C-alpha cells in the first residue's frame, strides 16, 4: 500500500480558520502586508486531470450528482457567468497553463468495510482503491455518520500525495452535517464560535453537501497548485497557506471574519450562491488567490 508523502489540512472554522489571532491594540497601526504565495519550483498539475471519486458510506444519488456536477462545472464553458469554470480559470494564472478536470472512476463503499471510525491511514487505503497516476486526483468522500481522526477538531479535509514508483495525489472531505456543521459547513450553519451572523441558505438545499462543495473546491485548487508540497504556498511546508486556504472565509466582496461577503440570492428558494454550474446547479465557491494581483479574488 502507498504511504503518505505529504498532506495539507483544511482548518475548521471556515470564517476565520484556526490558525491566527488579531491584536486589536496594533491592528489599526500596522498596515496589512500583501499576500504572496511563493512558488517553490515544483511540479503543478496541468493539462487534463482525472478526478476519481471513492464514496465511503451512504450518499443518495442526488448528493452524488451535486458533487459530480461541480467537478464537471469547473471545466465547462456552458454555464452563464459568474460560473464555476470562471472561478477555476484562476488556476491558469499559476505557472504552466490550464488544468481541465473530468470525473473518472467512481467506487461506492456503502457497507462501511473499514468501520465508521477512520484513521488517516484508512483514508489513504481508500484512495488507493484507484491506482495513483501522475495526472489524477483520488478523492475520498465520507458520509455524515463516519468519524475521521481530527475531523471537526482540527480539520474539515485534507490533501496529500503518495510515495511510490508513480506519484499521485489524493483528497479527503467529510460530510459534517451531523458532527460539526458550525465548523465545516459555515456559512450554511450558525458558527460555533465567532460573530453569530445568520446562516446562508444552501444553494442545493443540503447543508452537509454544500459544505462539502466549499471544502472540496478548496482542496482541488490547493492540490493542482501545490500537489507535492513544492508548488505555491506561503508559510511552513508543514502548515501551508495555499491557493484557496489563504483566502479562508471570503465568498463575496466586502467580506470580513464572520461575514462571507455580498453574494447572489436565488429568488425562488432564497438560497445564496456565487457561481452557476452545469444542469442548472448553483454553488457557493470560496475566494482564490490570484497570482497576477497577489490578492484573493471572488466571483461577485
C-alpha positions as CSV (number, residue, x, y, z in Angstrom):
1,X,0.0,0.0,0.0
2,X,1.2,3.5,-0.7
3,X,2.4,5.7,2.1
4,X,1.8,9.3,2.8
5,X,4.3,11.7,1.2
6,X,2.8,14.9,2.5
7,X,-0.5,16.3,3.4
8,X,-2.1,19.7,3.9
9,X,-5.1,20.3,6.1
10,X,-8.1,22.4,5.6
11,X,-8.7,24.0,9.0
12,X,-12.0,24.1,10.8
13,X,-13.8,27.4,11.4
14,X,-14.0,28.5,7.8
15,X,-14.8,32.1,8.6
16,X,-11.5,32.7,10.4
17,X,-9.6,29.4,10.3
18,X,-8.0,28.1,13.4
19,X,-4.5,29.4,13.0
20,X,-4.4,33.1,13.6
21,X,-5.4,35.8,16.1
22,X,-5.7,39.6,15.8
23,X,-4.0,42.0,18.2
24,X,-6.6,44.8,18.3
25,X,-4.2,47.2,20.0
26,X,-1.9,47.2,17.0
27,X,-4.2,46.3,14.1
28,X,-5.0,49.9,13.3
29,X,-1.4,50.9,13.4
30,X,0.2,48.2,11.3
31,X,-0.5,48.2,7.6
32,X,-1.6,44.8,6.3
33,X,1.1,43.0,4.4
34,X,0.4,41.8,0.8
35,X,-0.5,38.2,0.5
36,X,2.2,36.4,-1.5
37,X,2.2,32.7,-2.2
38,X,5.8,31.8,-3.2
39,X,6.4,29.3,-6.0
40,X,8.8,26.6,-4.8
41,X,9.8,25.3,-8.3
42,X,7.9,22.1,-8.1
43,X,5.6,20.3,-10.5
44,X,2.0,21.5,-10.8
45,X,-1.0,19.5,-12.2
46,X,-1.7,20.9,-15.6
47,X,-3.5,19.7,-18.8
48,X,-6.2,17.0,-18.5
49,X,-6.6,15.8,-14.9
50,X,-9.0,13.0,-13.9
51,X,-10.8,13.1,-10.6
52,X,-11.7,9.7,-9.2
53,X,-14.3,9.5,-6.5
54,X,-14.4,7.0,-3.7
55,X,-17.7,7.3,-1.8
56,X,-17.4,5.8,1.7
57,X,-20.7,5.4,3.5
58,X,-24.2,6.3,2.4
59,X,-24.8,9.0,-0.2
60,X,-28.0,9.5,-2.1
61,X,-27.9,9.7,-5.9
62,X,-28.9,13.3,-5.6
63,X,-26.0,14.0,-3.2
64,X,-23.5,12.3,-5.5
65,X,-24.8,14.2,-8.6
66,X,-24.3,17.6,-6.8
67,X,-20.7,16.8,-6.3
68,X,-20.0,15.2,-9.8
69,X,-21.8,18.2,-11.4
70,X,-19.4,20.5,-9.5
71,X,-16.3,18.8,-11.0
72,X,-17.8,18.9,-14.5
73,X,-18.8,22.5,-14.0
74,X,-15.2,23.6,-13.2
75,X,-14.2,22.8,-16.8
76,X,-17.4,23.5,-18.6
77,X,-18.0,26.6,-20.8
78,X,-21.7,26.1,-20.9
79,X,-22.8,27.8,-17.7
80,X,-23.7,31.5,-17.5
81,X,-21.5,34.0,-15.7
82,X,-20.5,34.1,-12.9
83,X,-19.7,30.4,-13.4
84,X,-17.8,27.7,-11.6
85,X,-15.5,27.5,-14.6
86,X,-14.6,31.2,-14.4
87,X,-13.7,30.6,-10.8
88,X,-11.5,27.7,-11.8
89,X,-9.8,29.7,-14.6
90,X,-7.8,31.5,-11.9
91,X,-5.7,28.3,-11.6
92,X,-4.5,29.0,-15.2
93,X,-2.6,32.1,-13.9
94,X,-0.3,29.8,-11.9
95,X,2.7,28.6,-13.9
96,X,2.2,26.0,-16.6
97,X,-1.1,26.9,-18.2
98,X,-4.6,25.5,-17.9
99,X,-5.9,22.5,-16.0
100,X,-9.1,20.7,-17.1
101,X,-10.9,18.4,-14.7
102,X,-13.1,15.4,-15.6
103,X,-14.8,12.8,-13.5
104,X,-13.2,9.4,-13.8
105,X,-13.8,6.2,-11.8
106,X,-16.4,6.1,-9.0
107,X,-16.4,3.5,-6.3
108,X,-19.2,3.0,-3.8
109,X,-18.3,1.7,-0.3
110,X,-21.8,1.6,1.2
111,X,-21.0,-1.3,3.6
112,X,-18.5,0.6,5.8
113,X,-15.9,-2.1,5.2
114,X,-13.4,-0.3,7.4
115,X,-15.9,0.6,10.1
116,X,-17.3,4.0,10.9
117,X,-14.2,5.4,12.7
118,X,-11.3,6.0,10.4
119,X,-7.7,7.0,10.8
120,X,-5.6,8.8,8.3
121,X,-4.1,5.6,7.0
122,X,-7.6,4.3,6.3
123,X,-8.1,7.3,4.0
124,X,-5.0,6.6,2.1
125,X,-6.0,2.9,1.8
126,X,-9.4,4.0,0.4
127,X,-7.7,6.5,-2.0
128,X,-5.5,3.6,-3.2
129,X,-8.6,1.7,-4.4
130,X,-8.0,3.5,-7.7
131,X,-4.4,3.3,-8.9
132,X,-2.5,6.5,-8.4
133,X,-1.5,8.3,-11.6
134,X,0.5,11.5,-12.1
135,X,-2.4,13.4,-13.6
136,X,-5.2,12.2,-11.5
137,X,-6.7,13.1,-8.1
138,X,-8.3,10.3,-6.0
139,X,-11.0,11.9,-3.8
140,X,-12.3,10.1,-0.7
141,X,-15.7,11.4,0.5
142,X,-17.1,10.2,3.8
143,X,-20.7,10.3,4.8
144,X,-22.2,12.1,7.8
145,X,-22.1,9.1,10.1
146,X,-18.4,8.4,9.6
147,X,-15.9,9.7,12.2
148,X,-12.5,10.6,10.9
149,X,-9.4,11.3,13.0
150,X,-9.1,15.0,13.5
151,X,-12.4,15.8,11.7
152,X,-14.2,18.8,13.3
153,X,-11.4,19.2,15.9
154,X,-8.7,20.4,13.6
155,X,-9.6,19.8,10.0
156,X,-12.5,19.7,7.5
157,X,-10.5,17.9,4.8
158,X,-7.0,17.0,3.7
159,X,-5.0,16.7,0.5
160,X,-1.7,14.9,0.0
161,X,0.3,12.7,-2.2
162,X,1.6,9.1,-2.3
163,X,5.1,7.9,-2.3
164,X,6.0,5.2,-4.8
165,X,7.1,4.4,-8.3
166,X,4.2,6.6,-9.6
167,X,3.3,9.7,-7.7
168,X,-0.3,10.6,-7.3
169,X,-2.5,12.9,-5.3
170,X,-5.5,12.4,-3.0
171,X,-8.1,14.4,-1.2
172,X,-10.4,13.6,1.7
173,X,-13.5,15.6,2.6
174,X,-16.2,14.6,5.1
175,X,-19.9,15.4,5.4
176,X,-20.1,17.5,8.6
177,X,-23.9,18.0,8.9
178,X,-24.4,15.7,12.0
179,X,-21.0,16.3,13.6
180,X,-19.9,19.9,13.2
181,X,-21.8,22.0,10.6
182,X,-21.0,25.1,12.5
183,X,-17.3,24.5,11.8
184,X,-17.1,22.7,8.4
185,X,-20.3,23.8,6.7
186,X,-20.2,27.5,7.5
187,X,-21.7,29.8,6.2
188,X,-24.7,27.5,5.8
189,X,-24.9,26.9,9.6
190,X,-24.6,29.1,12.6
191,X,-20.9,29.1,13.6
192,X,-19.9,27.6,17.0
193,X,-17.5,30.5,17.7
194,X,-17.1,34.0,16.5
195,X,-19.6,36.5,15.2
196,X,-23.1,35.0,15.2
197,X,-24.3,36.2,11.8
198,X,-27.4,34.4,10.3
199,X,-26.5,31.4,8.2
200,X,-27.0,31.5,4.4
201,X,-29.4,29.1,2.7
202,X,-27.6,26.3,1.0
203,X,-27.8,26.6,-2.8
204,X,-28.6,22.9,-3.3
205,X,-30.7,22.6,-0.2
206,X,-28.3,20.3,1.6
207,X,-26.1,21.9,4.3
208,X,-23.8,18.9,4.6
209,X,-23.2,18.5,0.8
210,X,-23.0,22.2,0.1
211,X,-20.4,22.4,2.9
212,X,-18.5,19.6,1.2
213,X,-18.6,21.6,-2.0
214,X,-16.8,24.5,-0.4
215,X,-14.2,22.2,1.1
216,X,-13.8,20.0,-2.0
217,X,-13.4,23.0,-4.3
218,X,-10.8,24.5,-1.9
219,X,-8.8,21.3,-1.8
220,X,-9.0,20.7,-5.6
221,X,-7.5,24.2,-6.2
222,X,-4.9,23.6,-3.5
223,X,-4.0,20.2,-5.0
224,X,-3.4,21.3,-8.6
225,X,-1.3,24.4,-7.5
226,X,0.6,22.5,-4.8
227,X,0.4,18.8,-5.5
228,X,3.7,17.6,-4.0
229,X,4.4,20.3,-1.4
230,X,6.7,22.1,-3.8
231,X,4.2,24.4,-5.6
232,X,2.6,27.6,-4.5
233,X,2.2,28.2,-0.8
234,X,3.0,30.7,2.0
235,X,4.5,29.8,5.3
236,X,5.9,26.5,6.5
237,X,5.5,23.4,4.3
238,X,4.1,21.6,7.3
239,X,1.2,24.1,7.6
240,X,1.0,25.9,4.3
241,X,-1.4,28.6,3.2
242,X,-2.4,27.6,-0.3
243,X,-4.4,28.9,-3.3
244,X,-7.8,28.9,-1.5
245,X,-7.0,28.2,2.1
246,X,-5.0,31.5,2.1
247,X,-8.4,33.2,1.4
248,X,-10.5,31.5,4.1
249,X,-13.9,32.8,4.8
250,X,-14.2,35.1,1.7
251,X,-17.0,34.4,-0.8
252,X,-18.1,37.8,-2.0
253,X,-17.0,41.4,-2.0
254,X,-16.8,43.2,1.4
255,X,-16.2,40.0,3.4
256,X,-14.6,40.1,6.8
257,X,-14.2,37.5,9.6
258,X,-17.7,36.1,10.3
259,X,-19.3,37.7,7.2
260,X,-18.9,35.8,3.9
261,X,-19.4,39.0,1.8
262,X,-22.1,40.0,-0.7
263,X,-23.3,37.1,-2.7
264,X,-26.2,36.3,-5.1
265,X,-29.6,35.2,-3.9
266,X,-31.8,32.9,-5.9
267,X,-35.3,34.5,-5.6
268,X,-37.2,31.2,-6.0
269,X,-35.6,29.5,-3.0
270,X,-33.7,32.2,-1.1
271,X,-30.5,30.3,-1.5
272,X,-27.2,32.1,-1.6
273,X,-24.6,31.4,-4.3
274,X,-21.9,33.0,-6.4
275,X,-21.4,30.5,-9.3
276,X,-23.6,28.8,-11.9
277,X,-22.8,25.2,-12.9
278,X,-24.0,22.6,-15.3
279,X,-27.5,21.2,-15.2
280,X,-28.8,24.4,-13.6
281,X,-26.7,23.9,-10.5
282,X,-25.7,26.8,-8.2
283,X,-22.7,26.8,-6.0
284,X,-21.0,28.9,-3.3
285,X,-17.3,28.9,-4.1
286,X,-14.6,30.5,-1.9
287,X,-12.2,33.2,-3.0
288,X,-8.9,32.1,-4.7
289,X,-5.6,33.8,-4.6
290,X,-4.8,35.5,-7.9
291,X,-1.0,35.4,-8.7
292,X,-1.4,38.3,-11.1
293,X,-2.8,40.7,-8.5
294,X,-1.5,39.0,-5.3
295,X,-5.0,39.3,-3.8
296,X,-7.9,37.0,-3.0
297,X,-10.3,37.0,-5.9
298,X,-14.1,36.5,-5.6
299,X,-16.6,35.9,-8.3
300,X,-19.0,38.6,-7.1
